[in-house]
Amino acid sequence: MSNKNWGGVRKGAGRIPLEQSERKKGVNIYITEKVKEDISLYGIGNSFSEKATELIKSELEKRKFNDRNI
């Protein structure tokens, strides 16, 4: 049987781990069916989570910008 070079631990193999502060955290929120439909309609992304996150981030940036210009 020949010696194969796959599997097991290898130097430089695998994904570089993220810092604890950069890791995504799970969150539960409760929304109405209308809000859920609006997120699906107006959000940008492939999944509901991506769409909701994109909408939240864009609104936060908008509000931060408005706070700086007051």
Protein Blocks (a to p, Z undefined) as FASTA:
>chain_A
ZZdfeejjdehiajddddfklpccdddddddfklmmmmmmmpgcjbfklmmmmmmmmmmm
mmmmmmmmZZ
